[in-house]
Amino acid sequence: MSHSFKTKIETAKNQYPHRDYEVNISIPEFTCVCPKTSLPDFATINIQYIPDKLLVELKSLKLYCVEYRDLGIFHEHVANKILDDFIGACSPKKIIVTAIFNTRGGINTTVKASWPN
């Protein structure tokens, strides 16, 4: 996906890079737009990651997610775009992004993207 956002995901120094610990982030009010119908899509985005040298700053992550509100994007691309941008920001040791989209047209969609594979 080639869309570039104005908001960059900011980071902070991890004071415990020698220790593996998991950070779980839930974004329950995520919205984007269906590229086919232009109707809104609603989802919960869950991010689980093991930080390395950097942590993600949550306010910047929130502002980054707001930029999806007017973006026409497929569910599969949402999970992978967030994964790529998160990796680009903080280079975690491990990350899983799970996008759980609300039912639309009688279909539920959950997309899970991870790194490393």
Backbone as a chain_set.jsonl record, in Angstrom:
{"seq": "MSHSFKTKIETAKNQYPHRDYEVNISIPEFTCVCPKTSLPDFATINIQYIPDKLLVELKSLKLYCVEYRDLGIFHEHVANKILDDFIGACSPKKIIVTAIFNTRGGINTTVKASWPN", "coords": {"N": [[0.85, -1.176, 0.0], [0.626, 2.131, -0.855], [-0.067, 4.483, 0.411], [0.793, 7.314, 2.236], [1.001, 8.512, 5.468], [0.388, 11.558, 7.29], [0.824, 11.666, 10.001], [3.276, 10.325, 12.006], [4.268, 7.355, 13.651], [5.383, 7.701, 16.807], [8.132, 7.104, 19.102], [9.528, 5.81, 22.191], [12.319, 5.352, 24.353], [13.08, 2.035, 25.286], [13.443, 0.934, 28.472], [14.026, -1.57, 29.317], [15.359, -3.41, 27.46], [16.773, -5.772, 27.534], [15.102, -7.677, 28.488], [12.512, -9.853, 27.564], [9.251, -8.945, 27.109], [5.708, -8.705, 26.801], [3.664, -6.384, 25.105], [0.383, -5.325, 24.973], [-1.943, -3.835, 22.941], [-5.066, -2.358, 22.411], [-7.345, -1.177, 20.076], [-10.349, -0.176, 19.991], [-12.123, 1.389, 18.505], [-11.617, 1.677, 15.791], [-11.806, 2.92, 12.481], [-12.376, 2.794, 8.962], [-12.733, 3.069, 5.387], [-14.699, 1.276, 3.077], [-13.277, 0.357, 0.036], [-14.767, -0.305, -2.182], [-17.529, 0.235, -1.796], [-17.617, 2.62, -0.492], [-18.618, 2.843, 2.038], [-18.54, 3.068, 5.64], [-16.235, 1.108, 7.561], [-15.917, -0.707, 10.54], [-13.804, -1.596, 13.234], [-11.946, -3.562, 15.645], [-8.68, -3.178, 16.519], [-6.056, -5.134, 17.466], [-2.9, -5.151, 18.894], [-0.083, -6.939, 19.542], [3.055, -6.933, 20.89], [6.582, -7.569, 21.259], [8.852, -5.548, 22.572], [11.959, -4.125, 21.368], [14.528, -2.081, 21.328], [12.964, 0.17, 21.347], [9.817, 1.655, 22.324], [6.384, 2.033, 21.39], [4.813, 5.157, 21.225], [1.776, 5.966, 22.601], [-0.158, 8.051, 22.132], [0.606, 9.102, 19.647], [0.176, 6.824, 18.12], [-2.587, 6.63, 18.28], [-3.343, 9.004, 16.908], [-2.269, 8.391, 14.417], [-3.914, 6.205, 13.7], [-6.364, 7.516, 13.398], [-6.129, 8.674, 10.92], [-6.931, 6.739, 9.128], [-9.652, 6.948, 8.867], [-10.87, 8.217, 6.636], [-9.868, 6.786, 4.585], [-9.96, 4.674, 1.817], [-9.725, 1.319, 1.996], [-8.883, -2.14, 1.934], [-9.746, -4.78, 4.232], [-7.709, -6.684, 4.65], [-5.484, -5.271, 3.883], [-5.374, -3.27, 5.784], [-4.495, -4.531, 8.211], [-1.935, -5.382, 7.419], [-0.694, -2.967, 6.633], [-0.659, -1.502, 9.031], [0.987, -3.231, 10.48], [3.421, -3.047, 8.956], [4.015, -0.277, 9.249], [4.266, -0.064, 12.014], [6.448, -1.753, 12.511], [8.354, -0.3, 11.074], [8.511, 1.929, 12.698], [9.393, 1.083, 15.313], [10.818, -1.339, 15.264], [10.197, -4.001, 16.52], [10.884, -7.023, 18.454], [9.093, -9.026, 18.022], [5.836, -9.165, 16.573], [2.282, -9.081, 16.394], [-0.501, -8.218, 14.582], [-3.889, -7.944, 14.837], [-6.816, -7.575, 13.151], [-10.092, -7.094, 13.727], [-12.94, -7.019, 12.181], [-16.187, -5.533, 12.217], [-19.321, -7.166, 11.617], [-20.433, -7.179, 8.301], [-22.745, -7.177, 5.777], [-23.447, -9.73, 6.528], [-21.082, -11.065, 6.923], [-18.228, -11.837, 8.781], [-14.974, -10.587, 9.358], [-11.688, -11.352, 10.167], [-8.382, -10.459, 10.344], [-5.079, -11.471, 10.604], [-1.826, -10.466, 10.945], [1.663, -11.006, 11.08], [5.049, -10.686, 12.383], [8.347, -11.73, 13.196], [7.677, -14.16, 10.618]], "CA": [[0.0, 0.0, 0.0], [1.512, 3.274, -1.024], [-0.559, 5.676, 1.108], [1.694, 7.824, 3.265], [0.274, 9.307, 6.44], [1.033, 12.751, 7.849], [1.203, 11.35, 11.375], [4.24, 9.242, 12.167], [4.223, 6.689, 14.946], [6.546, 8.106, 17.597], [8.645, 6.068, 19.994], [10.265, 6.153, 23.411], [13.361, 4.36, 24.66], [12.729, 0.916, 26.161], [14.409, 0.836, 29.568], [14.255, -2.989, 29.632], [15.531, -4.147, 26.203], [17.376, -7.067, 27.833], [14.038, -8.567, 28.942], [11.363, -10.009, 26.669], [7.933, -8.791, 27.713], [4.709, -8.453, 25.766], [2.797, -5.221, 25.228], [-0.879, -5.532, 24.269], [-2.661, -2.592, 22.677], [-6.362, -2.576, 21.767], [-7.934, 0.035, 19.5], [-11.702, -0.678, 19.735], [-12.963, 2.301, 17.714], [-10.949, 1.892, 14.507], [-12.689, 3.025, 11.315], [-11.829, 3.088, 7.642], [-13.802, 3.106, 4.385], [-14.65, 0.214, 2.07], [-12.908, 0.959, -1.245], [-15.757, -0.65, -3.213], [-18.85, 0.825, -1.55], [-17.404, 3.899, 0.209], [-19.286, 2.792, 3.336], [-17.559, 2.926, 6.723], [-15.952, -0.177, 8.187], [-15.556, -0.546, 11.947], [-13.01, -2.74, 13.681], [-11.046, -3.5, 16.788], [-7.319, -3.551, 16.149], [-5.25, -5.579, 18.601], [-1.474, -5.228, 18.586], [0.737, -7.582, 20.567], [4.439, -6.901, 20.451], [7.691, -7.66, 22.197], [9.729, -4.454, 22.161], [13.405, -4.252, 21.396], [15.112, -0.877, 21.918], [11.999, 1.259, 21.352], [8.398, 1.441, 22.589], [5.519, 2.935, 20.631], [4.136, 6.18, 22.024], [0.367, 5.668, 22.328], [-0.904, 9.17, 21.551], [0.911, 9.16, 18.213], [-0.494, 5.685, 17.498], [-3.995, 7.02, 18.163], [-3.459, 9.978, 15.819], [-2.0, 7.625, 13.196], [-5.118, 5.413, 13.378], [-7.421, 8.437, 12.971], [-5.947, 8.952, 9.497], [-7.605, 5.708, 8.34], [-11.097, 7.205, 8.833], [-11.327, 8.582, 5.295], [-9.074, 6.028, 3.626], [-10.54, 3.478, 1.22], [-8.712, 0.27, 2.158], [-9.412, -3.476, 2.231], [-9.447, -5.28, 5.572], [-6.408, -7.364, 4.643], [-4.442, -4.254, 3.757], [-5.305, -2.549, 7.065], [-3.627, -5.258, 9.151], [-0.562, -5.396, 6.918], [-0.176, -1.599, 6.649], [-0.345, -1.196, 10.426], [2.167, -4.037, 10.803], [4.601, -2.445, 8.32], [4.31, 1.025, 9.843], [4.695, -0.316, 13.39], [7.818, -2.269, 12.402], [9.179, 0.824, 10.659], [8.664, 2.879, 13.8], [10.094, 0.64, 16.526], [11.568, -2.592, 15.063], [10.012, -4.918, 17.654], [11.408, -8.382, 18.316], [7.982, -9.824, 17.491], [4.582, -8.406, 16.568], [1.075, -9.623, 15.762], [-1.598, -7.265, 14.444], [-5.142, -8.627, 14.539], [-7.89, -6.639, 12.815], [-11.377, -7.79, 13.854], [-13.927, -6.113, 11.602], [-17.589, -5.791, 12.528], [-20.076, -7.844, 10.577], [-20.997, -6.358, 7.221], [-23.322, -8.066, 4.77], [-23.512, -11.089, 7.065], [-19.75, -11.666, 6.912], [-17.233, -11.366, 9.745], [-13.601, -10.7, 8.863], [-10.565, -11.168, 11.087], [-7.112, -10.58, 9.636], [-3.948, -11.497, 11.518], [-0.541, -10.338, 10.269], [2.704, -11.096, 12.096], [6.452, -10.644, 12.024], [8.69, -12.495, 12.01], [6.718, -15.237, 10.289]], "C": [[0.885, 1.225, 0.0], [1.043, 4.522, -0.283], [0.414, 6.057, 2.22], [0.909, 8.754, 4.188], [1.091, 10.508, 6.89], [1.577, 12.452, 9.242], [2.153, 10.159, 11.387], [4.073, 8.647, 13.564], [5.519, 7.03, 15.678], [6.925, 7.002, 18.579], [9.272, 6.679, 21.242], [11.266, 5.04, 23.66], [12.821, 3.298, 25.615], [13.815, 0.786, 27.229], [14.734, -0.608, 29.951], [14.459, -3.814, 28.365], [16.14, -5.534, 26.392], [16.338, -8.119, 28.222], [12.953, -8.644, 27.878], [10.081, -9.894, 27.473], [6.969, -8.363, 26.615], [3.883, -7.223, 26.111], [1.562, -5.491, 24.382], [-1.618, -4.204, 24.17], [-3.961, -2.948, 21.973], [-6.92, -1.232, 21.323], [-9.364, -0.338, 19.085], [-12.577, 0.203, 18.858], [-12.327, 2.636, 16.372], [-11.986, 1.974, 13.384], [-11.862, 3.3, 10.07], [-13.012, 3.036, 6.674], [-13.615, 1.935, 3.415], [-14.319, 0.844, 0.716], [-13.897, 0.662, -2.373], [-17.072, 0.099, -3.048], [-18.776, 2.234, -0.958], [-18.167, 3.975, 1.532], [-18.241, 2.605, 4.433], [-17.439, 1.479, 7.193], [-15.461, 0.102, 9.598], [-14.824, -1.797, 12.414], [-12.394, -2.478, 15.039], [-9.695, -3.981, 16.282], [-6.58, -3.914, 17.424], [-3.808, -5.737, 18.134], [-0.769, -5.841, 19.783], [2.166, -7.504, 20.072], [5.407, -7.068, 21.598], [8.687, -6.599, 21.766], [11.196, -4.86, 22.164], [13.946, -2.992, 22.072], [14.108, 0.261, 22.075], [10.593, 0.776, 21.691], [7.605, 2.396, 21.713], [4.82, 3.881, 21.59], [2.652, 6.144, 21.635], [-0.423, 6.826, 21.726], [-0.638, 9.273, 20.049], [0.27, 7.989, 17.465], [-1.978, 5.99, 17.291], [-4.184, 7.977, 16.992], [-3.187, 9.339, 14.459], [-3.258, 6.866, 12.762], [-6.262, 6.297, 12.89], [-7.32, 8.715, 11.467], [-6.587, 7.902, 8.585], [-9.079, 6.036, 8.098], [-11.639, 7.528, 7.45], [-10.617, 7.801, 4.199], [-9.84, 4.813, 3.129], [-9.494, 2.38, 1.206], [-9.384, -1.055, 2.507], [-8.962, -3.922, 3.615], [-8.05, -5.888, 5.652], [-5.263, -6.353, 4.603], [-4.285, -3.449, 5.041], [-4.31, -3.234, 7.997], [-2.168, -5.206, 8.703], [0.082, -4.014, 6.9], [0.209, -1.19, 8.068], [0.909, -1.961, 10.848], [3.431, -3.386, 10.238], [4.996, -1.129, 8.979], [4.815, 0.896, 11.276], [6.14, -0.815, 13.404], [8.77, -1.137, 12.021], [9.452, 1.806, 11.78], [9.574, 2.353, 14.904], [10.859, -0.673, 16.41], [11.426, -3.567, 16.238], [10.657, -6.278, 17.388], [10.362, -9.293, 17.68], [6.73, -8.968, 17.548], [3.491, -9.197, 15.865], [0.034, -8.511, 15.752], [-2.832, -8.049, 14.042], [-6.219, -7.57, 14.337], [-9.203, -7.417, 12.795], [-12.453, -6.817, 13.391], [-15.334, -6.532, 11.973], [-18.267, -6.45, 11.334], [-20.631, -6.839, 9.579], [-21.489, -7.319, 6.146], [-23.363, -9.516, 5.224], [-22.169, -11.791, 7.123], [-18.873, -11.001, 7.973], [-15.852, -11.544, 9.126], [-12.633, -10.435, 9.994], [-9.299, -11.42, 10.303], [-6.001, -10.496, 10.65], [-2.664, -11.461, 10.688], [0.555, -10.317, 11.341], [4.104, -11.001, 11.494], [7.284, -10.972, 13.255], [7.711, -13.636, 11.815], [7.1, -16.538, 10.916]], "O": [[1.812, 1.319, 0.804], [1.721, 5.547, -0.352], [0.804, 5.222, 3.037], [0.233, 9.673, 3.726], [2.322, 10.482, 6.873], [2.652, 12.922, 9.615], [1.845, 9.105, 10.831], [3.776, 9.354, 14.526], [6.611, 6.689, 15.223], [6.142, 6.091, 18.847], [9.508, 7.884, 21.327], [11.068, 3.909, 23.217], [12.188, 3.616, 26.622], [14.98, 0.552, 26.907], [15.597, -0.855, 30.794], [13.792, -4.835, 28.201], [16.033, -6.381, 25.506], [16.648, -9.309, 28.281], [12.523, -7.618, 27.35], [9.856, -10.661, 28.409], [7.364, -7.739, 25.63], [3.458, -7.04, 27.251], [1.675, -5.845, 23.209], [-1.882, -3.542, 25.173], [-3.962, -3.751, 21.04], [-6.96, -0.274, 22.095], [-9.579, -0.77, 17.952], [-13.681, -0.206, 18.499], [-12.479, 3.75, 15.871], [-12.931, 1.186, 13.346], [-10.811, 3.94, 10.115], [-14.163, 2.968, 7.104], [-12.496, 1.647, 2.99], [-15.008, 1.77, 0.287], [-13.859, 1.32, -3.413], [-17.666, 0.545, -4.029], [-19.777, 2.95, -0.932], [-18.34, 5.062, 2.085], [-17.174, 2.045, 4.183], [-18.418, 0.733, 7.217], [-14.686, 1.032, 9.824], [-15.177, -2.915, 12.037], [-12.328, -1.345, 15.514], [-9.584, -5.056, 15.693], [-6.484, -3.108, 18.35], [-3.535, -6.371, 17.115], [-0.85, -5.326, 20.898], [2.468, -7.953, 18.966], [5.102, -6.754, 22.749], [9.306, -6.725, 20.709], [11.612, -5.791, 22.854], [13.827, -2.86, 23.29], [14.345, 1.204, 22.829], [10.222, -0.358, 21.389], [8.106, 3.456, 21.336], [4.302, 3.469, 22.628], [2.319, 6.279, 20.457], [-1.285, 6.594, 20.879], [-1.561, 9.507, 19.27], [-0.135, 8.137, 16.311], [-2.551, 5.651, 16.256], [-5.083, 7.786, 16.173], [-3.81, 9.707, 13.463], [-3.622, 6.888, 11.586], [-7.052, 5.868, 12.049], [-8.336, 8.966, 10.819], [-6.766, 8.15, 7.393], [-9.694, 5.452, 7.206], [-12.763, 7.146, 7.127], [-10.751, 8.121, 3.017], [-10.318, 4.008, 3.929], [-8.492, 2.48, 0.497], [-10.34, -1.088, 3.282], [-7.92, -3.49, 4.107], [-7.305, -5.64, 6.6], [-4.213, -6.559, 5.212], [-3.185, -2.994, 5.356], [-3.392, -2.595, 8.512], [-1.271, -5.007, 9.522], [1.286, -3.897, 7.129], [1.27, -0.604, 8.286], [1.792, -1.401, 11.498], [4.406, -3.195, 10.965], [6.176, -0.891, 9.238], [5.686, 1.653, 11.704], [6.956, -0.358, 14.205], [9.862, -1.026, 12.577], [10.504, 2.445, 11.81], [10.439, 3.084, 15.388], [11.496, -1.088, 17.379], [12.417, -3.918, 16.877], [10.938, -6.633, 16.243], [10.684, -10.2, 16.912], [6.57, -8.146, 18.45], [3.737, -9.888, 14.877], [-0.274, -7.931, 16.793], [-2.828, -8.74, 13.023], [-6.499, -6.772, 15.232], [-9.402, -8.291, 11.951], [-12.83, -5.902, 14.122], [-15.647, -7.721, 12.038], [-17.832, -6.303, 10.192], [-21.207, -5.812, 9.94], [-20.738, -8.168, 5.667], [-23.319, -10.43, 4.4], [-22.119, -12.999, 7.352], [-18.787, -9.775, 8.053], [-15.593, -12.539, 8.448], [-12.735, -9.427, 10.694], [-9.149, -12.465, 9.67], [-5.962, -9.575, 11.465], [-2.444, -12.32, 9.835], [0.394, -9.685, 12.385], [4.316, -11.2, 10.298], [6.923, -10.495, 14.331], [7.001, -14.026, 12.743], [6.403, -17.537, 10.739]]}, "num_chains": 1, "name": "protein.A"}
